Amino acid sequence: MSQTGIPFLFMRGGTSRGPYFRREDLPEDLETLAEVLIAAVGSGHPLNIDGIGGGAAVTTKVAMLSKSDDDWADVDYFFAQVSVEDRLVDFKPTCGNILSGVGPAAIEMGLVTPQGDETEIRIRAVNTGASVVARVQTPGGQLTYEGAAEIAGVPGMAAPIALNFMGVVGSSTGAFLPTGNLRDTIDGIEVTCMDVAMPIAIARASDFGLTGHESAAELDANKGFFARMEAIRLQAGALMGMGDVTKSVTPKFGLLAPARNGGTIATRYFMPWNTHPSMAVTGSQCLASCALTPGTVAEGMLERPTQSPANVVLEHASGTIEVLVDFNADDGFALNSAGLLRTARKLADGHIYVPSRIWKGN
């Protein structure tokens, strides 16, 4: 046979989408796995014309699931970010939007059996070691995607999926503030380098001559800003102990500005080589933590909540996202957990095909 068929689910998770596989159905070694995922997504073309990617970083993401051998978790979630054009696969980060679909996908795959009208699924994010509890709607023991929940960046309504993230501080670098400082100055720009669910270099939009309320398209067209941002991001990666991040999607980059539409603070998030059309779930936790921490670049931009848990409303390019942050503020800021509401939907299932010369199958 000239092609190898691999069982998969095609799902939207939050504001991202991509294939969800059982890990056992894929190559074990990462080098071959990367080639399989590149072929499946169609990386190497701006439209991903030879795969199922959608020509954007939020539509070239992959979830791989398995029964967990962890005493706490039900499911292991291994994530891969496949580039749109560069034929690169990054296994270092995780993705909270794609994680939104892990609970339903685990039920669809038979990895989890629904329990009552709402099923609690404990997920271990393999890439970062984070622990996440997902509550999925299963009325009468049957998985449903129908509901009345809405999230910015996705049309229509769907069943709510509640996510509670734990153990996300220092998930990539081992430290809340990987440089040891609340602020660092790189190329004349003050940044807060923070690692909560996702390592991010965070700056004030005004320091780049921006309002922080520009559309994603306006920011993507600003090549001068992207060149400055990337130069700072590369240096921030080194300062955060992440080494040469030239070909890595982490650390991400974020901008903050005073809110205009009733939110807590305005944000823009970068993936990092283009602007996120809405907001990453992982990124939202880090940006919310930055907003709540005294002395960061967020200082003076908001009326900081002092009571925990705090509902932090981040304004982003497509609307808002709410992060319920449980924290201690006795000595600075210490995150306990962060909760978000997402939705997901199964779009298709079946087999995805890759050339057998890349992989002949298990």
C-alpha positions as CSV (number, residue, x, y, z in Angstrom):
1,M,0.0,0.0,0.0
2,S,1.2,3.5,-0.8
3,Q,-0.5,5.1,2.1
4,T,-0.9,4.4,5.8
5,G,-4.3,5.0,7.4
6,I,-4.4,6.3,11.0
7,P,-7.7,6.5,13.0
8,F,-8.5,10.0,14.2
9,L,-11.1,12.4,15.4
10,F,-11.2,15.9,13.9
11,M,-12.3,18.3,16.6
12,R,-12.6,22.0,17.4
13,G,-11.3,22.6,20.9
14,G,-12.0,26.1,22.2
15,T,-10.8,28.5,19.4
16,S,-8.4,25.9,17.8
17,R,-8.9,22.8,15.9
18,G,-7.0,19.8,14.7
19,P,-6.7,16.0,14.7
20,Y,-7.0,14.0,17.9
21,F,-5.2,10.6,17.9
22,R,-4.7,7.7,20.3
23,R,-1.0,7.8,21.0
24,E,-0.7,4.1,20.4
25,D,-1.8,4.5,16.8
26,L,1.2,6.7,16.1
27,P,5.0,6.1,15.8
28,E,6.8,6.0,19.2
29,D,10.0,7.8,18.2
30,L,9.5,11.6,17.9
31,E,11.4,12.1,14.7
32,T,9.1,9.7,12.8
33,L,6.1,11.1,14.7
34,A,7.0,14.6,13.5
35,E,7.2,13.5,9.9
36,V,3.8,11.8,10.2
37,L,2.2,14.9,11.7
38,I,3.7,17.2,9.1
39,A,2.2,15.0,6.4
40,A,-1.2,14.8,8.1
41,V,-1.5,18.5,8.6
42,G,0.1,19.5,5.3
43,S,2.8,21.7,6.7
44,G,5.0,23.3,4.0
45,H,2.3,25.2,2.2
46,P,0.4,28.4,3.3
47,L,-2.9,26.7,2.7
48,N,-1.8,23.2,4.0
49,I,-3.2,22.0,0.7
50,D,-1.8,18.5,1.0
51,G,-3.2,17.9,4.5
52,I,-6.0,18.8,6.9
53,G,-4.5,22.0,8.4
54,G,-6.3,25.2,7.9
55,G,-3.4,27.6,7.0
56,A,-3.2,29.1,10.5
57,A,-1.4,28.2,13.7
58,V,-4.7,27.7,15.5
59,T,-5.7,25.0,12.9
60,T,-2.4,23.0,12.8
61,K,-2.5,21.7,16.3
62,V,-2.5,18.0,17.3
63,A,-3.6,16.1,20.4
64,M,-2.5,12.6,21.2
65,L,-4.3,10.8,24.0
66,S,-3.7,7.7,26.1
67,K,-4.8,6.0,29.3
68,S,-2.7,7.6,32.0
69,D,-0.3,5.5,34.2
70,D,-0.4,8.4,36.7
71,D,-2.2,7.6,39.9
72,W,-4.1,10.9,39.8
73,A,-5.0,11.2,36.1
74,D,-7.4,9.4,33.8
75,V,-5.9,10.6,30.5
76,D,-2.5,11.7,29.3
77,Y,-2.6,14.5,26.8
78,F,0.4,14.9,24.5
79,F,0.4,18.0,22.4
80,A,2.2,19.0,19.2
81,Q,2.2,22.4,17.5
82,V,2.8,21.9,13.8
83,S,4.0,24.9,11.8
84,V,1.9,26.1,8.8
85,E,4.7,26.5,6.3
86,D,8.1,25.6,7.8
87,R,7.7,21.8,8.3
88,L,8.5,22.1,12.0
89,V,6.9,20.4,14.9
90,D,7.3,21.7,18.5
91,F,6.6,19.2,21.3
92,K,7.6,21.6,24.1
93,P,4.4,23.6,24.7
94,T,0.9,22.6,25.5
95,C,-2.4,24.1,24.3
96,G,-5.4,24.8,26.5
97,N,-7.8,25.3,23.7
98,I,-7.0,21.9,22.2
99,L,-7.2,20.6,25.7
100,S,-10.8,21.7,25.8
101,G,-11.6,18.8,23.4
102,V,-9.6,16.2,25.3
103,G,-12.4,15.2,27.6
104,P,-15.0,14.7,24.8
105,A,-12.3,13.0,22.7
106,A,-11.4,10.6,25.5
107,I,-15.0,9.6,25.8
108,E,-15.3,9.2,22.0
109,M,-12.2,7.0,22.0
110,G,-13.4,4.8,24.9
111,L,-10.6,5.9,27.2
112,V,-13.2,7.3,29.7
113,T,-16.7,6.0,30.5
114,P,-19.3,8.7,31.2
115,Q,-20.5,9.0,34.8
116,G,-23.9,10.6,35.3
117,D,-25.0,13.9,33.8
118,E,-21.6,15.5,34.2
119,T,-18.3,13.5,33.9
120,E,-15.2,14.7,35.6
121,I,-12.0,13.8,33.7
122,R,-8.6,14.2,35.2
123,I,-6.0,15.1,32.5
124,R,-2.2,15.1,32.7
125,A,-0.6,17.5,30.2
126,V,2.4,15.4,29.3
127,N,4.4,18.3,27.7
128,T,4.3,20.5,30.9
129,G,3.2,18.2,33.7
130,A,0.2,20.3,34.4
131,S,-2.9,18.7,36.0
132,V,-6.3,19.7,34.7
133,V,-9.8,18.7,35.7
134,A,-12.3,18.9,32.8
135,R,-16.1,18.7,33.5
136,V,-17.9,17.4,30.4
137,Q,-21.6,17.4,29.9
138,T,-22.9,13.8,29.7
139,P,-26.7,13.9,30.4
140,G,-28.0,10.4,31.0
141,G,-24.5,9.1,30.6
142,Q,-24.4,10.3,26.9
143,L,-21.8,12.8,25.6
144,T,-23.4,15.9,24.2
145,Y,-22.0,18.8,22.2
146,E,-25.3,20.8,22.4
147,G,-25.7,23.5,24.9
148,A,-26.0,27.3,25.6
149,A,-22.4,28.2,26.3
150,E,-20.7,30.8,24.1
151,I,-17.0,31.7,23.8
152,A,-15.5,34.6,21.9
153,G,-14.0,33.6,18.5
154,V,-16.4,30.7,17.9
155,P,-19.9,31.2,16.4
156,G,-23.0,29.7,17.9
157,M,-23.5,27.9,21.2
158,A,-22.4,24.5,22.6
159,A,-22.2,22.5,25.7
160,P,-19.9,24.1,28.4
161,I,-16.7,22.4,29.3
162,A,-15.3,23.7,32.6
163,L,-11.5,23.4,33.0
164,N,-9.6,23.8,36.2
165,F,-5.8,24.1,35.9
166,M,-3.4,23.1,38.7
167,G,0.3,22.9,38.9
168,V,0.9,25.3,36.1
169,V,3.4,27.7,37.8
170,G,6.8,27.3,36.2
171,S,5.4,24.5,34.0
172,S,8.1,25.0,31.4
173,T,11.0,26.8,33.2
174,G,10.5,25.7,36.8
175,A,9.9,29.2,38.0
176,F,7.0,31.7,38.3
177,L,9.5,34.5,37.3
178,P,12.2,32.6,35.3
179,T,14.6,35.6,35.2
180,G,14.1,36.2,38.9
181,N,12.8,39.7,38.2
182,L,9.4,41.3,38.0
183,R,10.7,43.4,35.1
184,D,13.6,43.1,32.7
185,T,14.6,45.7,30.1
186,I,15.4,44.2,26.6
187,D,16.3,46.5,23.7
188,G,14.9,49.4,25.7
189,I,11.5,47.8,26.4
190,E,10.4,46.7,29.8
191,V,9.1,43.1,29.9
192,T,7.8,40.8,32.5
193,C,9.0,37.2,31.8
194,M,6.4,34.9,33.5
195,D,5.7,31.2,33.4
196,V,2.2,30.2,34.3
197,A,0.8,27.5,32.0
198,M,2.8,29.1,29.2
199,P,6.1,31.0,29.4
200,I,5.4,34.5,28.0
201,A,7.4,37.7,27.6
202,I,4.9,40.4,28.4
203,A,5.2,44.1,27.5
204,R,3.1,47.3,27.4
205,A,1.6,48.0,24.0
206,S,2.3,51.7,24.5
207,D,6.0,51.1,24.6
208,F,5.8,49.9,20.9
209,G,3.7,52.9,19.9
210,L,0.5,50.7,19.9
211,T,-2.8,51.1,21.7
212,G,-3.2,47.4,22.5
213,H,-6.6,47.5,20.9
214,E,-5.5,46.9,17.3
215,S,-7.1,44.1,15.3
216,A,-5.2,40.9,14.6
217,A,-5.0,41.9,11.0
218,E,-3.6,45.3,11.8
219,L,-0.9,43.8,14.0
220,D,0.0,41.2,11.5
221,A,0.5,43.9,8.9
222,N,2.9,45.8,11.2
223,K,6.2,44.1,10.1
224,G,8.3,46.6,12.0
225,F,6.6,45.7,15.3
226,F,7.0,42.0,14.6
227,A,10.7,42.4,13.9
228,R,11.2,44.3,17.2
229,M,9.1,41.8,19.1
230,E,10.9,38.8,17.8
231,A,14.3,40.2,18.7
232,I,13.1,40.8,22.2
233,R,11.4,37.3,22.4
234,L,14.7,35.6,21.4
235,Q,16.6,37.4,24.2
236,A,13.8,36.8,26.7
237,G,14.0,33.0,25.9
238,A,17.7,33.0,26.7
239,L,17.1,35.0,29.9
240,M,14.4,32.6,30.9
241,G,16.8,29.6,30.6
242,M,15.1,28.3,27.5
243,G,18.2,28.5,25.3
244,D,18.0,29.2,21.6
245,V,14.2,29.6,20.8
246,T,14.6,30.7,17.2
247,K,12.6,27.7,16.0
248,S,10.4,27.2,19.1
249,V,7.0,28.7,19.5
250,T,7.8,29.4,23.2
251,P,8.2,31.7,24.9
252,K,5.1,33.4,23.5
253,F,4.7,37.2,23.5
254,G,1.9,39.3,25.0
255,L,0.9,42.9,25.1
256,L,-1.1,44.7,27.8
257,A,-3.1,47.9,27.8
258,P,-5.8,49.5,29.9
259,A,-9.2,48.0,29.2
260,R,-11.8,49.9,27.1
261,N,-14.8,47.6,27.1
262,G,-15.5,46.8,30.8
263,G,-12.8,44.1,31.2
264,T,-10.0,43.9,33.7
265,I,-7.2,44.6,31.2
266,A,-6.7,44.6,27.4
267,T,-4.4,41.9,25.9
268,R,-3.0,40.9,22.6
269,Y,-1.3,37.5,22.3
270,F,1.2,36.2,19.7
271,M,1.9,32.6,18.6
272,P,4.6,34.0,18.2
273,W,5.0,34.8,14.5
274,N,1.5,36.0,14.0
275,T,-1.3,37.4,16.2
276,H,-3.7,35.0,17.9
277,P,-7.2,35.8,16.5
278,S,-8.6,35.5,20.1
279,M,-6.7,34.2,23.2
280,A,-5.0,31.0,24.2
281,V,-6.3,29.3,27.3
282,T,-2.7,28.8,28.6
283,G,-1.8,32.3,27.7
284,S,-4.8,33.7,29.4
285,Q,-3.7,32.2,32.7
286,C,-0.2,33.8,32.4
287,L,-1.6,37.2,31.4
288,A,-4.2,37.1,34.2
289,S,-1.4,36.3,36.7
290,C,0.7,39.1,35.4
291,A,-2.2,41.5,35.8
292,L,-2.7,40.4,39.4
293,T,1.0,40.5,40.4
294,P,2.2,43.9,41.9
295,G,5.3,45.3,40.2
296,T,4.9,43.8,36.7
297,V,4.5,45.7,33.5
298,A,0.7,45.7,34.3
299,E,1.2,48.1,37.1
300,G,-1.1,51.1,36.8
301,M,-3.3,49.6,34.1
302,L,-6.0,48.2,36.2
303,E,-7.7,48.3,39.6
304,R,-6.2,45.1,40.9
305,P,-8.6,42.6,42.6
306,T,-7.5,41.8,46.1
307,Q,-10.0,39.1,47.0
308,S,-9.5,35.5,45.9
309,P,-10.8,33.9,43.8
310,A,-10.8,36.8,41.3
311,N,-12.6,36.9,38.0
312,V,-10.1,38.4,35.6
313,V,-11.7,39.5,32.3
314,L,-9.1,39.8,29.5
315,E,-10.2,41.8,26.5
316,H,-8.7,40.3,23.3
317,A,-8.9,40.7,19.5
318,S,-12.2,38.8,19.2
319,G,-13.9,39.7,22.5
320,T,-13.2,38.6,26.1
321,I,-12.1,35.6,28.0
322,E,-12.7,35.2,31.8
323,V,-10.2,33.5,34.0
324,L,-11.2,32.6,37.6
325,V,-8.0,32.8,39.5
326,D,-7.5,31.3,43.0
327,F,-4.5,33.0,44.5
328,N,-2.7,34.1,47.7
329,A,-1.6,37.7,48.0
330,D,0.0,37.7,51.4
331,D,3.5,38.0,50.0
332,G,3.3,39.2,46.4
333,F,1.3,36.8,44.3
334,A,1.0,33.0,44.4
335,L,-1.3,31.1,42.1
336,N,-3.3,28.1,43.4
337,S,-5.4,27.3,40.3
338,A,-7.1,28.9,37.3
339,G,-10.5,28.0,35.9
340,L,-12.0,28.7,32.5
341,L,-15.1,27.8,30.5
342,R,-14.6,26.5,27.0
343,T,-16.6,24.5,24.4
344,A,-15.6,21.8,21.8
345,R,-17.3,19.9,19.0
346,K,-16.5,16.8,17.0
347,L,-16.3,17.8,13.3
348,A,-15.3,14.4,11.7
349,D,-13.8,11.0,12.3
350,G,-12.3,8.2,10.3
351,H,-8.8,7.7,9.0
352,I,-6.1,10.2,8.0
353,Y,-3.6,9.0,5.4
354,V,0.1,9.6,5.2
355,P,2.6,8.2,2.6
356,S,3.8,4.8,3.6
357,R,7.4,5.9,2.7
358,I,7.1,8.1,5.8
359,W,5.6,5.4,8.1
360,K,4.3,2.0,7.4
361,G,2.2,1.8,10.6
362,N,2.5,-0.2,13.8
